[in-house]
Amino acid sequence: MAYSEDHIALAAEYALGTLDADERAQVETMMAVDKEFAAIVQAWEFRLGVLNQMVGSVEPRPLVWDNIRRAIGHGGEQAPLLLPDAPPPIAPPLSEANDNVVAAPPPPPAADSSNVVQLTSRIRRWRNVASAMSAIAAALLVMVGLQIYQPDALPDSIRPKPRTQVVEVKAPPPPAAAQYVALLQSGGGAPAFILTVDAATRNFTVRKVGAQPEAGKSYELWIVSDKLQRPRSLGLIGNNEFTARPILAAYDSDLVNQATFAVSVEPQGGSPSGLPTGPVVFSGKLIETVPPAAPAR
């Protein structure tokens, strides 16, 4: 059902509480028989309810109630209101009255004041609605400002709930360490082993490429440098394809980078004296294959 502006304004004033007793009874009757009109009133009560949440209840002082009772006549017995007697009319002399007798003009027709009363009521109603909407707008501005700058000052029912946002920050990958490789071979022949050294950890890996195992013998890896008094054993090279060891971490990085790595043939289980006892069959020096990553700017 389409409602006029007067119906909507009447519903707003009912929610605002500015109607007199007769108008409130009219609205309540309309709400009882018209559910759509009752929904309009409830919508206005919801909009105007924000104003109640912005202020707390205040208990008036007893003196205020006494003044109200006294103003409406319930504060005690009142004396009856006496009006002064009207003075009697003064009659003109008979001769003068007869000379001045003139037919009285007919009374003017009574003006139809229904349109004036209706227009006045409509202006008053829309003025109240405009005041209510201005109050709602001001309350909303105050609420928005408090939600941004002072959310703790708002009641719990309308206080914005804190939001937690999980942001995943991916750390940049660590810079790649330099890699060194040595081809352990005999003369200019094909490599028998490939030695790879990680510059960051100085762990090394030996990969068997072309070397063939000898019965009852073992291959042993040695590091040879002018900074060392004698060759140092880095352990046996296993029969698997890869042999990984962390032994180089005990040596200085410059020594490792400039040293010569050699492989000797020893009795099974390794050299019994701690020095190469069999022939040195393969050797090589480290070369840098992967340079260290440049620091981020």
C-alpha positions as CSV (number, residue, x, y, z in Angstrom):
1,M,0.0,0.0,0.0
2,A,1.3,3.5,-0.9
3,Y,1.2,5.9,2.0
4,S,1.0,9.7,1.8
5,E,3.5,12.0,3.2
6,D,1.1,12.7,6.1
7,H,1.0,9.0,7.1
8,I,4.9,8.8,7.0
9,A,5.2,12.0,9.0
10,L,2.6,10.7,11.5
11,A,4.6,7.5,12.0
12,A,7.8,9.5,12.5
13,E,6.2,11.7,15.1
14,Y,4.7,8.7,16.9
15,A,8.2,7.2,17.2
16,L,9.6,10.6,18.2
17,G,6.9,11.0,20.9
18,T,5.6,14.4,19.9
19,L,2.0,13.5,19.2
20,D,-0.9,14.4,21.6
21,A,-3.1,11.7,23.1
22,D,-5.7,11.7,20.4
23,E,-3.1,11.4,17.6
24,R,-1.3,8.6,19.4
25,A,-4.6,6.7,19.8
26,Q,-5.2,7.2,16.0
27,V,-1.7,5.8,15.2
28,E,-2.1,2.9,17.5
29,T,-5.4,2.0,15.9
30,M,-3.9,2.2,12.4
31,M,-1.0,0.0,13.6
32,A,-3.4,-2.6,14.9
33,V,-5.3,-3.0,11.6
34,D,-2.5,-2.3,9.2
35,K,0.7,-4.3,9.5
36,E,2.5,-2.4,6.7
37,F,1.9,0.9,8.6
38,A,3.1,-0.8,11.8
39,A,6.3,-1.7,9.9
40,I,6.8,1.9,9.0
41,V,6.5,3.0,12.6
42,Q,8.9,0.3,13.7
43,A,11.4,1.5,11.0
44,W,11.2,5.0,12.4
45,E,11.7,3.7,16.0
46,F,14.8,1.8,14.8
47,R,16.3,4.9,13.2
48,L,15.5,7.2,16.1
49,G,16.7,4.5,18.6
50,V,20.3,5.6,17.8
51,L,19.6,8.8,19.8
52,N,18.8,6.8,22.9
53,Q,22.0,4.8,22.7
54,M,24.1,8.0,22.5
55,V,23.0,9.3,25.9
56,G,22.5,7.7,29.2
57,S,19.4,7.8,31.4
58,V,19.2,10.7,33.9
59,E,17.0,10.5,37.0
60,P,15.3,14.0,37.5
61,R,15.5,15.6,40.9
62,P,12.5,15.5,43.2
63,L,12.0,19.2,42.8
64,V,11.3,18.7,39.1
65,W,8.4,16.3,39.8
66,D,7.0,18.7,42.4
67,N,7.0,21.5,39.9
68,I,5.3,19.3,37.3
69,R,2.5,18.3,39.7
70,R,2.0,21.9,40.8
71,A,1.8,23.0,37.1
72,I,-0.9,20.5,36.2
73,G,-2.9,21.1,39.4
74,H,-2.1,18.0,41.4
75,G,0.1,19.7,44.0
76,G,-2.8,20.6,46.3
77,E,-6.2,22.1,46.4
78,Q,-6.8,25.1,44.2
79,A,-9.3,27.9,44.7
80,P,-12.0,28.1,42.0
81,L,-11.3,30.6,39.2
82,L,-13.6,33.7,39.6
83,L,-14.2,35.9,36.6
84,P,-15.3,39.6,37.1
85,D,-18.9,40.4,36.3
86,A,-19.4,42.1,33.0
87,P,-20.8,45.7,33.3
88,P,-24.4,46.1,32.2
89,P,-25.0,47.7,28.7
90,I,-25.8,51.4,28.5
91,A,-29.0,52.0,26.6
92,P,-29.2,55.1,24.4
93,P,-32.1,57.6,24.8
94,L,-35.3,56.5,23.2
95,S,-35.4,59.4,20.7
96,E,-31.9,58.9,19.6
97,A,-32.4,55.2,19.3
98,N,-35.3,55.6,17.0
99,D,-33.4,58.1,14.8
100,N,-30.4,55.9,14.5
101,V,-32.2,52.6,13.8
102,V,-30.4,51.1,10.8
103,A,-30.8,47.6,9.5
104,A,-27.8,45.6,10.7
105,P,-25.8,44.1,7.8
106,P,-26.0,40.3,7.6
107,P,-23.1,38.5,9.3
108,P,-20.3,37.5,7.0
109,P,-20.2,33.8,6.1
110,A,-18.1,31.7,8.4
111,A,-14.7,31.1,7.0
112,D,-13.8,27.5,6.3
113,S,-10.8,27.0,8.6
114,S,-10.4,23.3,8.0
115,N,-7.7,23.9,5.3
116,V,-5.9,26.3,7.5
117,V,-5.9,23.8,10.4
118,Q,-4.8,20.9,8.1
119,L,-2.0,23.0,6.6
120,T,-0.8,24.1,10.1
121,S,-0.8,20.5,11.3
122,R,1.1,19.3,8.3
123,I,3.7,22.1,8.7
124,R,4.1,21.3,12.3
125,R,4.4,17.5,11.6
126,W,7.0,17.9,8.9
127,R,8.9,20.4,11.0
128,N,9.1,17.8,13.7
129,V,10.2,15.2,11.2
130,A,12.9,17.5,9.9
131,S,14.2,18.1,13.4
132,A,14.3,14.4,14.0
133,M,16.2,13.7,10.8
134,S,18.7,16.5,11.6
135,A,19.2,14.9,15.1
136,I,19.8,11.5,13.5
137,A,22.3,12.9,11.0
138,A,24.1,14.7,13.9
139,A,24.1,11.5,15.9
140,L,25.5,9.5,13.0
141,L,28.3,12.0,12.5
142,V,29.2,11.8,16.2
143,M,29.1,8.0,16.0
144,V,31.4,7.9,13.0
145,G,33.8,10.3,14.6
146,L,33.9,8.3,17.8
147,Q,34.4,5.0,15.9
148,I,37.4,6.5,14.2
149,Y,39.1,8.5,17.0
150,Q,37.6,7.3,20.4
151,P,35.9,3.9,19.9
152,D,36.1,3.2,23.7
153,A,33.7,6.0,24.4
154,L,30.8,4.2,22.6
155,P,28.5,1.7,24.3
156,D,29.3,-1.9,23.9
157,S,26.4,-2.6,21.7
158,I,27.5,-0.3,18.9
159,R,31.3,-0.3,19.5
160,P,33.2,-1.6,16.5
161,K,34.6,-5.0,17.0
162,P,38.4,-5.2,16.5
163,R,39.4,-7.0,13.3
164,T,42.4,-9.2,13.1
165,Q,44.1,-9.5,9.7
166,V,46.8,-12.0,9.2
167,V,49.4,-10.8,6.8
168,E,51.8,-13.4,5.5
169,V,55.3,-11.9,5.0
170,K,57.5,-14.1,2.9
171,A,61.1,-13.7,3.8
172,P,63.5,-13.4,0.9
173,P,65.4,-16.6,0.2
174,P,68.9,-16.7,1.7
175,P,71.6,-15.7,-0.8
176,A,73.2,-18.6,-2.5
177,A,76.6,-19.6,-1.3
178,A,79.5,-19.9,-3.6
179,Q,80.2,-23.4,-5.0
180,Y,83.6,-24.8,-5.8
181,V,84.3,-27.9,-7.9
182,A,87.5,-29.9,-8.5
183,L,87.9,-32.5,-11.3
184,L,90.1,-35.3,-9.8
185,Q,91.7,-36.9,-12.8
186,S,95.0,-38.4,-14.0
187,G,96.9,-36.0,-16.4
188,G,94.5,-34.9,-19.1
189,G,92.3,-37.9,-19.0
190,A,88.7,-38.2,-18.1
191,P,87.8,-37.3,-14.5
192,A,87.6,-40.2,-12.1
193,F,85.9,-38.2,-9.3
194,I,84.2,-34.8,-9.0
195,L,84.7,-33.0,-5.7
196,T,82.1,-30.3,-4.8
197,V,82.7,-27.9,-1.9
198,D,80.0,-25.5,-0.4
199,A,81.8,-22.2,0.6
200,A,79.3,-21.4,3.3
201,T,79.5,-24.7,5.3
202,R,82.7,-26.1,3.7
203,N,81.0,-29.5,3.4
204,F,82.2,-31.5,0.5
205,T,80.8,-34.2,-1.7
206,V,82.7,-36.7,-3.9
207,R,80.9,-38.2,-6.9
208,K,82.4,-41.2,-8.5
209,V,82.5,-40.8,-12.3
210,G,85.0,-42.9,-14.1
211,A,87.0,-44.6,-11.3
212,Q,86.9,-48.4,-11.1
213,P,87.2,-50.1,-7.8
214,E,90.2,-52.4,-7.2
215,A,89.9,-55.7,-5.3
216,G,91.2,-55.5,-1.8
217,K,92.0,-51.7,-2.2
218,S,90.4,-48.4,-1.1
219,Y,90.5,-44.9,-2.5
220,E,91.5,-42.3,0.0
221,L,91.1,-38.5,-0.4
222,W,93.9,-36.1,0.8
223,I,94.3,-32.3,1.0
224,V,97.8,-31.0,0.2
225,S,98.9,-27.4,0.9
226,D,102.0,-25.4,1.5
227,K,100.3,-24.2,4.8
228,L,100.3,-27.8,6.0
229,Q,103.4,-29.7,7.1
230,R,102.1,-32.9,5.4
231,P,99.1,-34.2,3.5
232,R,96.0,-34.6,5.6
233,S,93.5,-37.4,5.1
234,L,89.9,-36.4,4.3
235,G,88.7,-40.0,4.6
236,L,87.9,-42.9,2.4
237,I,85.8,-42.6,-0.7
238,G,83.0,-45.1,-0.5
239,N,81.8,-47.5,-3.1
240,N,78.5,-45.6,-3.6
241,E,78.1,-43.0,-6.3
242,F,78.2,-40.1,-3.7
243,T,80.3,-39.6,-0.6
244,A,79.5,-36.6,1.6
245,R,81.7,-35.3,4.5
246,P,81.9,-32.2,6.7
247,I,85.6,-32.5,7.4
248,L,86.7,-29.4,5.5
249,A,85.0,-27.1,8.1
250,A,88.1,-27.5,10.3
251,Y,90.3,-25.8,7.7
252,D,90.6,-22.1,6.7
253,S,88.6,-21.2,3.6
254,D,91.7,-19.7,1.8
255,L,93.6,-22.9,2.5
256,V,90.8,-25.0,1.1
257,N,90.4,-22.8,-2.0
258,Q,94.1,-23.0,-2.9
259,A,94.9,-26.6,-1.9
260,T,95.4,-29.6,-4.1
261,F,93.1,-32.6,-3.6
262,A,94.6,-36.0,-4.3
263,V,93.3,-39.6,-4.3
264,S,95.6,-42.5,-3.5
265,V,95.2,-46.2,-3.6
266,E,95.5,-47.6,-0.1
267,P,95.0,-51.0,1.5
268,Q,91.4,-51.8,2.3
269,G,90.3,-49.7,5.2
270,G,92.8,-46.8,4.5
271,S,96.4,-45.8,5.1
272,P,97.8,-47.4,8.2
273,S,100.3,-44.6,8.8
274,G,98.2,-41.4,8.3
275,L,100.2,-40.6,5.1
276,P,99.7,-41.8,1.5
277,T,101.3,-45.2,1.2
278,G,100.0,-46.2,-2.3
279,P,100.3,-44.4,-5.6
280,V,98.5,-41.0,-6.0
281,V,96.3,-41.7,-9.1
282,F,94.1,-38.7,-9.3
283,S,94.4,-35.0,-8.3
284,G,92.9,-31.6,-9.0
285,K,92.3,-28.0,-7.7
286,L,89.1,-26.2,-6.9
287,I,87.5,-23.8,-9.3
288,E,84.5,-21.5,-8.5
289,T,81.4,-22.5,-10.4
290,V,78.7,-20.4,-8.6
291,P,79.7,-17.0,-7.4
292,P,78.2,-15.7,-4.1
293,A,75.0,-13.7,-4.4
294,A,75.4,-9.9,-4.3
295,P,74.0,-8.3,-1.1
296,A,70.5,-6.8,-1.4
297,R,70.3,-3.0,-1.6
